[in-house]
Amino acid sequence: MKKTITVFGSAKPVDGDDEFKIAYELGSSLAQNNFDVCTGGYQGIMNAVSKGAVEKGGEAAGVVVNGWGSIQSKYLTKIIKCENLFERISKLIELGDGYVILQGGTGTLLELSAVWELTNKKFVGKKPIVCFGKMWKEIVSLIDNQLTKESRETGLIKTVNNIENAVKYLKENL
């Protein structure tokens, strides 16, 4: 059975932006490595990941919120509807066998925080979590330092600067 990677990231990048290209490359590489993808189902990074995966023969599930009015990705092969943001985040975490966090703002930070805390508190099984890029590397380092002070588990997040290393880490840990 194929594993599913939930990808979190900004809804803002458009085709041609570096962040969009990275997300498209990630979706393509995941599909080529026998993974399906799951995203929040809308535009930006979510659309790019879905497009990349579907164009390489993978499946792309989108977890959307009823009544948001945002434009859903046309590349979704499955749509899962939720009633609110917190149900959506829970479903995205539930569906993922592993996670990749790409560039994003406070919504993406919320998603990373949720999956990290649920893993740290052992509410979900230990699954690979990969953060891509300099911004997340700095944030992960800061939080791991605090977790060390609190005598809590660190090292739950792998930070990478290229798609190849992200996919390699997922393959080795799933």
C-alpha positions as CSV (number, residue, x, y, z in Angstrom):
1,M,0.0,0.0,0.0
2,K,1.3,3.4,-0.9
3,K,2.2,5.8,1.8
4,T,0.8,9.3,1.9
5,I,2.9,12.4,2.7
6,T,1.0,15.4,4.0
7,V,2.5,18.6,2.8
8,F,1.9,22.0,4.6
9,G,2.7,25.3,3.0
10,S,1.5,28.8,1.9
11,A,-1.5,29.4,-0.3
12,K,0.2,32.5,-1.7
13,P,2.9,31.4,-4.2
14,V,1.9,31.3,-7.9
15,D,3.3,29.4,-10.9
16,G,6.7,30.9,-11.6
17,D,7.6,31.7,-7.9
18,D,10.5,29.8,-6.4
19,E,8.3,28.4,-3.7
20,F,5.8,27.1,-6.3
21,K,8.7,25.4,-8.2
22,I,10.0,23.8,-5.1
23,A,6.5,22.5,-4.2
24,Y,6.0,21.2,-7.7
25,E,9.3,19.4,-7.6
26,L,8.5,17.9,-4.2
27,G,5.1,16.6,-5.5
28,S,6.8,15.1,-8.6
29,S,9.6,13.5,-6.6
30,L,7.2,12.0,-4.1
31,A,5.0,10.5,-6.8
32,Q,8.1,9.1,-8.6
33,N,9.1,7.5,-5.3
34,N,5.8,5.8,-4.8
35,F,4.2,8.2,-2.4
36,D,0.8,9.9,-2.7
37,V,0.3,13.4,-1.3
38,C,-2.2,15.2,0.9
39,T,-2.5,18.9,1.2
40,G,-5.0,21.6,2.4
41,G,-6.4,21.4,-1.1
42,Y,-6.3,25.0,-2.2
43,Q,-3.8,27.2,-4.2
44,G,-0.2,28.1,-3.8
45,I,2.1,25.4,-2.5
46,M,-0.9,23.0,-2.1
47,N,-1.7,23.3,-5.8
48,A,1.9,23.0,-6.9
49,V,2.4,19.8,-4.8
50,S,-0.8,18.3,-6.1
51,K,0.1,19.2,-9.7
52,G,3.5,17.7,-9.5
53,A,2.2,14.4,-7.9
54,V,-0.6,13.9,-10.3
55,E,1.5,14.7,-13.4
56,K,3.8,11.9,-12.3
57,G,1.1,9.3,-11.7
58,G,0.4,9.9,-8.0
59,E,-2.8,10.7,-6.1
60,A,-3.4,14.1,-4.5
61,A,-6.0,14.3,-1.7
62,G,-7.1,17.8,-0.6
63,V,-8.6,18.5,2.8
64,V,-10.8,21.5,2.5
65,V,-13.2,23.5,4.7
66,N,-16.9,23.8,3.8
67,G,-17.8,27.4,3.1
68,W,-14.3,28.9,2.9
69,G,-14.9,30.0,-0.7
70,S,-11.2,29.6,-1.6
71,I,-10.4,28.1,-5.0
72,Q,-9.6,24.4,-4.8
73,S,-6.7,22.9,-6.7
74,K,-7.8,21.4,-10.0
75,Y,-5.3,18.6,-9.6
76,L,-7.0,16.9,-6.6
77,T,-7.9,13.3,-7.1
78,K,-9.8,13.2,-3.8
79,I,-11.5,15.9,-1.8
80,I,-12.2,15.5,1.9
81,K,-14.5,18.2,3.4
82,C,-14.2,19.4,7.0
83,E,-16.4,21.9,9.0
84,N,-13.6,24.0,10.4
85,L,-9.9,24.7,10.6
86,F,-9.2,22.5,13.5
87,E,-11.0,19.5,12.0
88,R,-9.0,20.1,8.8
89,I,-5.7,20.1,10.6
90,S,-6.6,17.0,12.5
91,K,-7.5,15.2,9.3
92,L,-4.3,16.3,7.5
93,I,-2.3,14.9,10.4
94,E,-4.4,11.7,10.5
95,L,-4.0,11.0,6.8
96,G,-0.2,11.5,6.7
97,D,2.3,8.7,7.1
98,G,4.9,11.5,7.1
99,Y,5.0,15.2,6.8
100,V,6.8,17.9,4.8
101,I,6.5,21.6,5.9
102,L,7.4,24.1,3.1
103,Q,7.5,27.8,3.3
104,G,4.5,29.4,4.9
105,G,3.2,31.9,7.4
106,T,1.2,31.5,10.6
107,G,-1.2,28.9,9.2
108,T,1.7,26.7,8.3
109,L,3.3,27.4,11.6
110,L,0.1,26.3,13.3
111,E,0.1,23.0,11.3
112,L,3.8,22.4,12.1
113,S,3.1,23.1,15.8
114,A,0.1,20.7,15.8
115,V,1.9,17.8,14.3
116,W,5.0,18.4,16.4
117,E,3.1,18.7,19.7
118,L,1.0,15.6,18.9
119,T,4.1,13.7,18.2
120,N,5.9,15.0,21.2
121,K,3.0,14.1,23.5
122,K,2.7,10.7,21.8
123,F,-0.9,11.3,20.7
124,V,0.1,10.1,17.3
125,G,2.8,7.6,16.4
126,K,6.2,8.7,15.6
127,K,6.2,9.6,11.9
128,P,8.9,11.4,9.9
129,I,8.5,15.2,9.9
130,V,10.7,17.2,7.4
131,C,11.0,21.0,7.4
132,F,12.3,22.6,4.2
133,G,14.4,25.8,4.2
134,K,16.3,28.2,6.3
135,M,13.3,29.7,8.1
136,W,12.2,26.4,9.5
137,K,15.7,25.4,10.4
138,E,16.0,28.5,12.6
139,I,12.6,27.9,14.2
140,V,13.2,24.2,14.8
141,S,16.6,25.0,16.4
142,L,15.0,27.5,18.8
143,I,12.2,25.2,19.8
144,D,14.5,22.2,20.2
145,N,16.7,24.4,22.5
146,Q,13.6,25.1,24.7
147,L,12.6,21.4,24.7
148,T,16.1,20.6,25.9
149,K,15.6,23.0,28.8
150,E,12.3,21.3,29.6
151,S,13.9,17.8,29.4
152,R,11.6,16.9,26.6
153,E,12.3,14.9,23.5
154,T,14.2,16.7,20.7
155,G,15.2,15.8,17.2
156,L,11.7,15.0,16.1
157,I,12.0,17.3,13.1
158,K,14.5,16.9,10.2
159,T,15.5,20.1,8.5
160,V,16.7,20.0,4.9
161,N,17.6,22.5,2.1
162,N,16.7,20.4,-0.9
163,I,14.0,18.2,-2.2
164,E,16.3,15.2,-2.7
165,N,17.2,15.1,0.9
166,A,13.6,15.4,2.0
167,V,12.4,12.5,-0.1
168,K,15.4,10.4,0.9
169,Y,14.7,11.0,4.6
170,L,11.0,10.0,4.1
171,K,12.0,6.8,2.2
172,E,14.5,5.8,4.8
173,N,11.9,6.4,7.7
174,L,8.8,4.8,6.2
